Amino acid sequence: MRFLTTPLLNELRRRLPLVSTVANKHLPITCLLPPHHSATPSRPLYTGATLRNDVPLPQSKADQTEEKLDLDIWKSVMRGEEEGELRNTFLLQFWGRSLDKLLGWRSAQAMVFGQPLVFDMSYEQQMTRREVENTVSQLMEVEGWNRRAADPFHLHFCNLQPDGGYRRELVKRYGAEAWERLLVTSTERRHVDLFPRDDLVYLTADSPNVLRTFDNSKVYIVGSMVDRSIQSGLSLANAKRLKLNTARLPLDDFLQWETGAKNLTLDQMVRILLTLKERGRWKEALEHVPKRKHDGFYQEKPQPLWQQLRVDIPAVSMPTALSLKT
């Protein structure tokens, strides 16, 4: 039987920082102290696979202190593994609360200096309760993606009725206190009452106009609705009634769209707009379009199999006439 002495325990601590490594590599080691120690007190000791309760403690106070320190180290390593954190690292740890403060500061700056992005909440009457819940779920993802962006938008939830289903569901999901502290402008006023009409551009898949370039001076509007339940052209008709400019994403110019409606979810739209705002390249922005909806980018269309297997045979010049000896 191999005894785990103090030097060996220190060597294990230096070489094996993770509990999973200890469990796989040192299963044969039985963590027992030398037999000359008294066996009166006992406590659990980690053996690499199980906890033993029959391990005697040394009588020396210095040894007891060192053993306690070793146990605390093992506990900290085990806690780090459970929480998914690497405790023994030379890199400085970036705490989650520090990240929350950073993202909150960016969102607060966007509330003052950021480009507005409006979500039109006026389609509640055309949707069922289940569809309203699905729309609110997408809006929560919108807020999350925007909060984590390097250059977030100033989100506006316009036409949000105080006693409507949208607001009730948002308060229910976020909680009353978190909803009041959310860095989003929610109002029952219309977008045409908040911004000049010339600056507003309603994004709808039914628009005849294609959005070629992203304009940072414009205020883009996205209809907050579940498109599969709304008849085609509703958002376009709403924009025309308010005499607003409209535009659609250039999906046909970049993607091989086979069949189906070119409607995207709200979180996909905000990811496209955020990427376009930060980098200004449509190809990178349209990477957020689900691949199940299209057959790839035009310049990346794979060759047919018969073209991939084709072998070009060089032409061989043949004589025009053959002379035969008689």
Buried (B, 14 or more C-beta within 10 A) or exposed (E): EEEBEBEEBEEBBEEBBBBEEBBEEBEEBBBBBEEEBEEEEEEEBBBBEEEBEEBBBBEEEEBEEBBEEBBEBBEEBBEBBEEEEEBEEEEEEEEEEEEEEEBEEBBEBBBEEBBBBBBBBBBBEEBEEEBBBBBBBBBBBBBEBBBEBEBBBBBBBBBBEEEBBBBBBBBEBBEEEEBEEBBBBBBBEBBBEBBEEEBBBBBBBBBEEEBEEBEEEBBBBBBBBBBEBBEEEBBBEBBEEBEBBBBBBBBEEBBEBEEEEBBBBBBBBBBBBBBBBBEEEBEEBBEBBEEEBBEEEEEEEEEEEEEEEEEEEEEEEEEEEEEEEE
